[in-house]
Amino acid sequence: MSQEFVTGSVVVEHDVSVPVYVVDDDESVRDSLAFMLGGYDINVMTYAGGQAFLDNAEIMQPGCVILDSRMPGLRGQEVQAILTQCHSPLSIIFLTGHGDVSMAVDAFKSGAVDFLQKPVDGEKLVQAITIAAEKSLVRSEQLCALLSYQSLTERELGILLLLVQGKRNQQIANDLCIAVRTVEVHRSSLMKKFNAKTIAELVLQYGLAVN
């Protein structure tokens, strides 16, 4: 492993269950990071540029992107903007040899989890990836809940709001002047759309969607 791009001894515990993408035009950087992270059973995929990454990676699934800022074609900041525009749950860690304070501030304002300089300390990188993975999983769950929420019909939304208030089927039927059976049908549909098995889970999903 090249010590030019990864330094230090990685001893930190980690739990990374999502893919990690390394996007850098320098092959030696990609190989060095892939070697180090692979030693910790982290699923690493490398790309030589931003467009290749966007075309081939599962950008709508949880994951972490280690992203260079200055690359031919799409710059790292442009890749970040595209991921933001398409509501990707991927977490971004910038790793660059050309960073400055202004660039770091802009990256954080746009949602980056961390902004690291080359050469990077291995322990610090794995810690950042662990945090990024956790954030991506949470973000993915929030996005799924939001999509479910946005798919609701007007009637389903009305019943959901009353369920969140703790009202029972008969109370909801009385409030909306509909049959209890109608409430039961829409309630079942709500549970399926939010993949909830209990009302408590349904309320949790609603909270994720609106927050």
C-alpha distance (Angstrom), angle and dihedral (degrees) to the residues before:
residue distance angle dihedral
M1 . . .
S2 3.80 . .
Q3 3.78 112.4 .
E4 3.80 89.9 -156.9
F5 3.79 93.3 82.2
V6 3.83 105.3 21.0
T7 3.79 121.8 43.3
G8 3.78 136.8 172.7
S9 3.77 133.7 37.4
V10 3.80 115.6 -74.1
V11 3.80 109.3 -136.2
V12 3.80 100.8 145.3
E13 3.79 119.5 117.7
H14 3.77 113.9 -118.7
D15 3.76 141.0 -179.2
V16 3.78 110.6 -159.5
S17 3.79 112.9 164.5
V18 3.81 96.5 161.7
P19 3.80 129.8 77.4
V20 3.79 118.5 -92.2
Y21 3.80 118.1 -145.7
V22 3.80 121.7 -157.2
V23 3.81 112.0 -158.5
D24 3.80 113.1 -174.3
D25 3.81 133.4 130.3
D26 3.83 91.1 -140.1
E27 3.80 109.5 89.1
S28 3.81 93.1 -159.3
V29 3.80 90.4 56.6
R30 3.80 91.9 49.2
D31 3.78 92.5 48.7
S32 3.81 93.8 45.5
L33 3.80 94.1 50.5
A34 3.81 93.6 43.0
F35 3.82 90.7 51.9
M36 3.79 94.5 49.1
L37 3.81 96.7 43.6
G38 3.80 92.8 42.4
G39 3.78 87.8 60.6
Y40 3.80 87.6 66.3
D41 3.80 94.7 50.4
I42 3.79 91.2 -106.0
N43 3.79 112.3 153.3
V44 3.82 102.8 -122.3
M45 3.79 128.7 -173.8
T46 3.79 121.9 -179.7
Y47 3.79 132.7 -151.6
A48 3.80 130.1 -173.5
G49 3.79 94.2 -144.8
G50 3.77 146.7 13.9
Q51 3.80 96.7 -105.9
A52 3.80 93.3 50.7
F53 3.79 88.7 51.0
L54 3.80 94.0 49.3
D55 3.81 91.7 46.6
N56 3.80 96.8 49.7
A57 3.82 111.4 23.2
E58 3.82 124.6 89.0
I59 3.79 92.7 -112.4
M60 3.81 94.8 169.7
Q61 3.81 92.3 58.1
P62 3.82 128.1 76.3
G63 3.77 114.8 -83.0
C64 3.78 147.0 116.3
V65 3.81 128.4 -102.1
I66 3.81 121.6 -154.7
L67 3.78 98.6 -158.7
D68 3.78 132.6 -169.4
S69 3.79 115.3 -144.5
R70 3.81 102.5 -146.9
M71 3.79 113.6 50.9
P72 3.80 135.2 138.9
G73 3.78 111.1 -92.3
L74 3.79 111.3 4.5
R75 3.79 114.7 28.0
G76 3.78 118.6 -138.1
Q77 3.79 91.4 -106.4
E78 3.80 90.4 54.2
V79 3.80 91.0 51.6
Q80 3.80 89.0 50.6
A81 3.81 90.8 51.2
I82 3.81 91.9 51.2
L83 3.80 92.1 49.7
T84 3.81 89.5 50.0
Q85 3.80 92.6 49.0
C86 3.80 93.0 53.2
H87 3.84 92.2 45.0
S88 3.79 94.0 -118.4
P89 3.82 114.6 -179.3
L90 3.82 91.0 -144.1
S91 3.80 116.4 125.2
I92 3.80 117.3 -135.9
I93 3.79 129.5 -141.3
F94 3.78 114.6 -177.0
L95 3.80 114.8 -144.6
T96 3.77 112.7 -178.8
G97 3.76 143.6 150.2
H98 3.78 92.4 -149.1
G99 3.80 103.9 54.0
D100 3.78 129.9 132.1
V101 3.79 136.4 -179.4
S102 3.79 94.4 -92.3
M103 3.80 92.1 50.7
A104 3.80 91.3 48.4
V105 3.81 92.4 49.6
D106 3.81 91.3 50.8
A107 3.81 90.9 48.4
F108 3.80 92.7 51.9
K109 3.81 91.9 45.7
S110 3.81 87.9 54.9
G111 3.79 91.8 52.3
A112 3.81 106.3 -91.8
V113 3.81 114.0 158.0
D114 3.80 94.6 -146.1
F115 3.80 142.8 -5.7
L116 3.80 114.6 -146.4
Q117 3.79 133.9 179.8
K118 3.80 128.3 -133.6
P119 2.95 124.6 -82.8
V120 3.80 89.9 49.2
D121 3.78 126.4 -160.6
G122 3.81 107.3 -118.6
E123 3.80 95.0 -138.9
K124 3.79 92.3 49.9
L125 3.80 91.3 49.3
V126 3.81 94.6 50.8
Q127 3.81 90.2 47.9
A128 3.80 89.8 51.9
I129 3.81 91.6 48.2
T130 3.81 91.4 50.8
I131 3.80 91.2 53.1
A132 3.80 91.6 43.9
A133 3.81 91.9 51.5
E134 3.80 91.8 52.5
K135 3.79 91.7 48.8
S136 3.79 91.7 48.8
L137 3.80 92.9 52.3
V138 3.80 90.6 50.8
R139 3.80 91.4 46.5
S140 3.79 91.2 49.7
E141 3.80 91.0 52.3
Q142 3.80 90.2 49.1
L143 3.80 92.0 50.4
C144 3.81 91.9 49.2
A145 3.79 90.4 50.7
L146 3.80 90.9 48.1
L147 3.80 92.6 51.0
S148 3.80 89.8 50.2
Y149 3.80 90.4 48.9
Q150 3.80 92.0 49.9
S151 3.81 90.7 51.8
L152 3.81 93.5 60.0
T153 3.76 121.8 114.9
E154 3.79 118.9 -128.8
R155 3.80 90.6 -103.0
E156 3.81 92.9 48.5
L157 3.79 90.9 50.3
G158 3.79 91.7 50.5
I159 3.79 91.7 51.6
L160 3.81 92.0 44.6
L161 3.81 91.9 55.0
L162 3.79 90.4 52.4
L163 3.81 92.3 46.8
V164 3.79 89.1 52.4
Q165 3.81 87.6 55.2
G166 3.80 88.4 58.2
K167 3.79 97.7 -107.9
R168 3.79 121.1 152.8
N169 3.79 126.8 -129.5
Q170 3.80 95.0 -96.0
Q171 3.80 92.3 49.0
I172 3.79 91.2 49.2
A173 3.80 91.0 48.7
N174 3.81 90.3 51.6
D175 3.81 93.0 47.0
L176 3.80 93.6 49.6
C177 3.81 96.7 35.0
I178 3.79 92.9 -124.6
A179 3.80 135.0 122.5
V180 3.79 120.0 -84.1
R181 3.81 87.8 -124.4
T182 3.80 89.3 58.7
V183 3.79 89.7 53.1
E184 3.79 90.3 49.8
V185 3.81 92.4 51.7
H186 3.81 93.5 49.7
R187 3.78 91.7 43.1
S188 3.80 89.6 55.0
S189 3.79 89.8 49.7
L190 3.81 90.5 51.4
M191 3.77 92.0 52.0
K192 3.81 91.0 51.7
K193 3.80 94.9 46.6
F194 3.79 92.6 51.1
N195 3.82 93.2 37.6
A196 3.81 88.1 -126.2
K197 3.79 124.7 154.7
T198 3.81 97.1 -170.9
I199 3.79 137.0 29.8
A200 3.81 88.3 -112.0
E201 3.81 89.5 59.1
L202 3.79 90.2 46.4
V203 3.80 91.1 53.2
L204 3.81 89.9 48.5
Q205 3.79 91.7 52.2
Y206 3.79 90.3 48.3
G207 3.80 89.5 53.0
L208 3.79 91.7 51.0
A209 3.81 90.9 49.5
V210 3.79 97.8 50.8
N211 3.79 96.8 38.7
